[in-house]
Amino acid sequence: MNRTSDDVAREDAARRDSGKNTASDRPKDLAEFASNSKWIPTRSGKWIDLDEPNPRHFNSGDIAHALAKEQRFGNQLPMNYSVADHCVILSHCVPVEYRFEALMHDASEAYLRDLAAPYKRRCGDYKRLEERFERAIAGQFQLPHPHSTLVKMYDRVLCQVEGAFFYQIGGGMELPDEIDRKKDLPRIQQAFKTFTLGQSAESSRFGFLLRYNQLRDEHVDRHLAGAAIEGTSPDPI
């Protein structure tokens, strides 16, 4: 029987049960909850410590749930276009070995929100928190930290493709030398063009988890192969 996206999320949660919070890892009472300045509660029941996020407290179900509700470009678009949708599209743009990383590249925004770029650049504390969360998430899912330069390049190009579509901004597209205008750019544009926009949050969540399911096994195999070459014992993903 084929697994569903919820099956994948349940498997992730079960595999990470050792990462459950202790009594000291969450507010002790309602008064502390109301004045909470440390923890982020999640859909799965885990509490993420803002100052010292535990890698084992992150799972695909929580990430998919939040990113599917988080809309791109400050929630000001005329249709639903979530961060989860953006991540799925990017995973179809990059070379094969970068697909899982591309899918997970905005995972920190499931907890820290997707701030509009002009605001994010003026918010130093956010950038420090983002780096802290990206490091913890990279440890949980065996991702590179910081993000691969190539994934950042494709992400920037996709952002420009999104801007051309949603805001009719024309001309002046910036392409790094590593991305071919005749071969790579049409693939990015096609990945965006063929994606169904305006999906519900539940459809976005489902699509993200299905893509996660498709890419996780090959990512695990690549991680195990890399560890074997280096002669190290890989951490479980």
C-alpha positions as CSV (number, residue, x, y, z in Angstrom):
1,M,0.0,0.0,0.0
2,N,1.3,3.4,-0.9
3,R,2.2,5.8,1.9
4,T,0.4,9.1,2.2
5,S,1.9,12.4,3.3
6,D,0.5,11.9,6.8
7,D,2.1,8.5,7.0
8,V,5.5,10.1,6.3
9,A,4.9,12.8,8.9
10,R,3.9,10.1,11.5
11,E,7.0,8.1,10.7
12,D,9.1,11.1,11.2
13,A,7.5,11.9,14.5
14,A,7.8,8.3,15.8
15,R,11.4,8.1,14.8
16,R,12.2,11.3,16.7
17,D,10.3,10.4,19.9
18,S,13.6,10.6,21.8
19,G,13.5,14.3,21.1
20,K,10.4,14.9,23.2
21,N,10.5,17.9,25.6
22,T,11.1,17.4,29.3
23,A,9.2,19.3,32.0
24,S,11.9,22.0,32.0
25,D,11.7,22.4,28.2
26,R,8.3,24.1,28.2
27,P,6.2,26.6,30.3
28,K,5.5,25.2,33.7
29,D,2.1,26.9,34.0
30,L,-0.4,29.3,32.3
31,A,1.2,32.4,33.8
32,E,4.6,31.5,32.3
33,F,2.9,30.6,29.0
34,A,1.2,34.0,28.9
35,S,4.5,35.8,29.4
36,N,6.4,33.3,27.2
37,S,9.6,34.7,25.7
38,K,11.5,31.5,25.1
39,W,9.5,28.7,23.5
40,I,7.7,28.2,20.2
41,P,4.8,25.6,20.5
42,T,4.3,23.3,17.5
43,R,1.5,21.3,16.0
44,S,3.1,18.0,17.0
45,G,3.3,19.1,20.7
46,K,7.0,19.9,20.8
47,W,8.2,23.2,22.2
48,I,11.1,24.8,20.3
49,D,13.6,26.7,22.5
50,L,14.3,30.0,20.7
51,D,17.7,30.4,22.3
52,E,18.9,26.8,22.0
53,P,16.8,24.9,19.4
54,N,17.2,21.1,19.8
55,P,17.7,19.5,16.3
56,R,15.6,16.5,17.4
57,H,12.6,18.7,18.0
58,F,12.2,19.5,14.3
59,N,10.1,17.2,12.0
60,S,8.6,17.3,8.5
61,G,5.0,17.4,9.7
62,D,5.4,20.6,11.7
63,I,7.5,22.2,8.9
64,A,4.9,21.3,6.2
65,H,2.0,22.5,8.4
66,A,3.5,25.9,9.0
67,L,5.0,26.6,5.6
68,A,1.7,25.7,3.9
69,K,0.0,28.5,6.0
70,E,2.9,31.0,5.5
71,Q,2.3,33.1,2.3
72,R,5.0,34.6,0.2
73,F,5.7,38.3,-0.2
74,G,4.2,39.5,3.1
75,N,0.8,37.9,2.6
76,Q,0.0,40.6,0.1
77,L,-0.6,38.4,-3.0
78,P,-4.0,38.3,-4.6
79,M,-4.0,34.5,-4.4
80,N,-2.6,31.8,-2.1
81,Y,1.1,31.1,-2.8
82,S,2.7,29.6,0.2
83,V,6.3,29.2,1.2
84,A,5.7,25.4,1.0
85,D,4.6,25.9,-2.7
86,H,7.8,27.9,-3.4
87,C,10.0,25.2,-1.8
88,V,8.4,22.5,-3.9
89,I,8.9,24.4,-7.1
90,L,12.5,25.2,-6.2
91,S,13.1,21.4,-5.7
92,H,12.1,20.9,-9.3
93,C,14.5,23.6,-10.6
94,V,17.8,22.5,-9.1
95,P,20.1,19.6,-10.2
96,V,19.2,16.2,-8.7
97,E,21.7,16.2,-5.9
98,Y,20.3,19.5,-4.5
99,R,16.6,18.7,-4.6
100,F,16.1,17.8,-0.9
101,E,18.1,20.8,0.2
102,A,16.1,23.0,-2.0
103,L,12.8,21.6,-0.6
104,M,14.0,22.3,2.9
105,H,15.8,25.6,2.3
106,D,13.1,27.7,4.0
107,A,12.3,25.3,6.8
108,S,13.3,27.8,9.5
109,E,10.4,30.0,8.4
110,A,8.0,27.4,9.7
111,Y,9.0,28.7,13.1
112,L,10.3,32.3,12.5
113,R,7.8,33.3,9.8
114,D,8.6,34.5,6.3
115,L,9.4,38.2,6.8
116,A,9.4,40.4,3.8
117,A,12.9,40.9,2.5
118,P,13.1,44.7,3.1
119,Y,12.1,44.1,6.8
120,K,14.4,41.1,7.2
121,R,17.4,43.1,6.1
122,R,16.7,45.7,8.8
123,C,16.1,43.1,11.6
124,G,19.5,42.0,12.9
125,D,17.9,39.8,15.6
126,Y,15.9,37.9,13.1
127,K,19.1,37.1,11.1
128,R,20.8,35.7,14.2
129,L,17.7,33.6,15.0
130,E,17.5,32.4,11.4
131,E,21.1,31.3,11.4
132,R,20.6,29.4,14.8
133,F,17.5,27.6,13.5
134,E,19.0,26.8,10.1
135,R,22.0,25.2,11.9
136,A,19.7,23.1,14.1
137,I,17.5,22.0,11.2
138,A,20.6,21.2,9.1
139,G,21.7,18.9,11.9
140,Q,18.4,17.1,12.1
141,F,18.0,16.5,8.4
142,Q,21.7,16.2,7.4
143,L,21.7,19.3,5.3
144,P,24.6,21.5,4.5
145,H,25.0,24.6,6.6
146,P,25.1,27.3,5.4
147,H,23.0,26.6,2.4
148,S,24.8,25.6,-0.8
149,T,25.7,28.5,-3.0
150,L,24.0,26.9,-6.0
151,V,20.7,26.6,-4.1
152,K,20.9,30.2,-3.1
153,M,21.4,31.1,-6.7
154,Y,18.4,29.2,-8.0
155,D,16.3,30.6,-5.1
156,R,17.2,34.1,-6.2
157,V,16.3,33.4,-9.8
158,L,13.0,31.8,-8.9
159,C,12.2,34.9,-6.8
160,Q,12.7,37.0,-9.9
161,V,10.4,34.7,-11.9
162,E,7.8,35.1,-9.2
163,G,8.2,38.9,-9.3
164,A,7.8,39.0,-13.0
165,F,4.5,37.0,-12.7
166,F,2.9,38.5,-9.7
167,Y,4.0,42.1,-10.1
168,Q,4.6,42.4,-13.9
169,I,8.1,43.6,-13.3
170,G,10.0,43.3,-16.6
171,G,13.6,43.3,-17.6
172,G,16.9,43.4,-15.7
173,M,16.9,39.8,-14.6
174,E,20.1,38.9,-12.8
175,L,21.5,35.5,-13.7
176,P,24.8,34.2,-12.2
177,D,27.2,32.6,-14.6
178,E,26.4,29.1,-13.1
179,I,22.8,29.3,-14.4
180,D,22.5,29.1,-18.2
181,R,20.0,31.5,-19.7
182,K,19.1,29.1,-22.5
183,K,18.9,25.8,-20.6
184,D,18.4,26.5,-16.8
185,L,16.2,29.6,-16.9
186,P,13.5,28.0,-19.1
187,R,13.4,25.0,-16.7
188,I,12.9,27.4,-13.7
189,Q,10.2,29.3,-15.6
190,Q,8.5,26.1,-16.6
191,A,8.5,24.7,-13.1
192,F,6.8,27.8,-11.9
193,K,4.4,28.1,-14.8
194,T,3.1,24.5,-14.5
195,F,2.6,24.6,-10.7
196,T,-1.0,25.0,-9.6
197,L,-1.3,28.4,-7.9
198,G,-4.0,29.4,-5.4
199,Q,-4.1,26.1,-3.5
200,S,-5.6,25.7,-0.1
201,A,-3.2,25.4,2.9
202,E,-4.1,21.7,3.2
203,S,-3.2,21.1,-0.5
204,S,0.1,22.9,0.0
205,R,0.8,20.9,3.1
206,F,0.0,17.6,1.3
207,G,2.1,18.6,-1.7
208,F,5.1,19.5,0.4
209,L,5.0,16.2,2.3
210,L,4.6,14.1,-0.9
211,R,7.6,15.8,-2.3
212,Y,9.5,15.2,1.0
213,N,8.5,11.6,0.7
214,Q,9.8,11.4,-2.9
215,L,13.2,13.0,-2.1
216,R,14.0,11.8,1.4
217,D,15.1,8.3,0.5
218,E,17.5,9.4,-2.2
219,H,18.8,12.0,0.2
220,V,19.4,9.3,2.9
221,D,21.1,7.1,0.3
222,R,23.4,9.9,-0.7
223,H,24.2,10.8,2.9
224,L,25.0,7.1,3.7
225,A,27.2,6.9,0.6
226,G,29.1,10.0,1.6
227,A,29.6,8.7,5.1
228,A,31.0,5.4,3.7
229,I,33.5,7.2,1.5
230,E,34.6,9.4,4.4
231,G,34.8,6.3,6.7
232,T,32.4,7.9,9.3
233,S,29.3,6.6,11.0
234,P,26.3,8.6,9.7
235,D,23.7,10.1,12.0
236,P,20.1,8.9,11.4
237,I,17.9,11.2,9.4
